[in-house]
């Protein structure tokens, strides 16, 4: 069981999380790179009911993924910060962007997915399990 808080860059969207962590992962897919503007996305996955918005509302954007599911990405309408997301394939789980967590010192990714698509300049972690495509179910 963990408890942490976070929010967007401008502070218009704030959240609290209390619950079990499902997993921590880095994703190297094209969609995550575009969404974050970074070489990869680092996410903490929690049950949907563990995430509570305590200030503001997140705007959402949906798109189809390579696997055929629909990804919903939640972001701040004021500053554009990506805050969390979820896939129609696992709607009971929320992926929280690590960069939005107030104190992310507990974050230690366990897996890296879509490593076949990683940028050449990205070095994979020695302490993570690697999957060339998505995580096997």
N, C-alpha and C positions, 0 to 999 in steps of 0.2 A: 504494500500500500504506500502510495506517495501522495504528496500534496504540493502543488506549486501554482504560481500565478504568472500571468503574462499579458501581453497586449501588443498592439500595433505601434508604429513609430510615433504617431502624433498623440496617442493615448485615447483616441475616440472609441476604440474597441478594447475592452479588458475582459479577461476570463480567469476562472479558477478551475483547477483540476484536483479531484480527490478520488483516488481509485487505484486499481492495479494497472501496471504497464503491461501491454500485450507484447510489444517488442519495440526496439529502437533500430532504425535502419537509415542507411544512406541510399539514395536512388540516383542513378546516372542516366535515366531516360531523357529523351529530348524534351518531353512535356515538363518535367520537373526543372530541367535547366532553364527553359524559357520562363517558367512561372517564377523562379527565384532570381533569375539573372545571375546565377552562379554556376560553377562547374558541376555541382550536384546538390541535391536537397538532403538535409538531415531531418528526420522526423521521429517523434515519439508517438507511438500508437497507444490509444487508451479506449476503453469502452465509451460509446457515445454518451451514456448517462453520467460519465465522470467529468465531462466538460460542461461548464456552466458559464454562459456569457453574463457578466455582471455590470457591464457598461456598454452602451451603444449596440448597434446591430451590424452584422457583417453582410456585405453584398455578396452574391454568389455568381459564379460562372460555371457552366457545364460544357463538357466536351467528351467525345468518344475516345476510348483508349485503344491501344493495339490489341488488347484482349477482347474487345467488343463491349466492355462495360462502359458505364457513364461515370465520369469523374466530376464531382462537384467541388469547386475550390471556393473557399470563403476568404474575403479580403476586406480591408477597410476602404470604404467609399471615399474617404477624405484624403488619405495619404497613399493608398494603394498597396500597403503591406499585406502579403499573403499570410494568413493566420492559421487556418486549418483546412482540411479537406476530407472527403470520403468517397469511396467507390460504390457503385450500385452492387458490386460483387461482395462487398463487406460493409454494408450500410450501418451495422451495429458498432463499427469502429471509427474513430476519428484520428487522423494523422495531423499532429500539431507541429508546425514549423519551429525547430529548435531556436532559431534566431529571435522568436517572439517571447521566449521564456525569460522571466526576470532573472532567475539564478539557475542557469543550466549546468551547474557543476556536477550534477548527478548523471548527466548524459554520457553513455558509453555504447555507441552503436554495436549491435550484435551481428548484423548482416549488411551486405551491400548487394543491391539488385541492379539488373541491366548493365552489368560490368562490361559486356561486349560493346556497349555504346559509350563507354567513358571517354573523356577527352584524353589525348595522348599525354598531356602534362599532368594528369591526375594519378597519384600513387594510391593504390588500394591499401587499406589497413592490414597489418599482419595479424591483428587480433579480431578480425571479422570473418565471417563465412561469406564466400562470394558465389553469386549466381549470375550466369551469363545473361539470362533473361529475368523474368519475374520470379518471385519466390514460389517454390512448389507448394501446392495446397495440401 
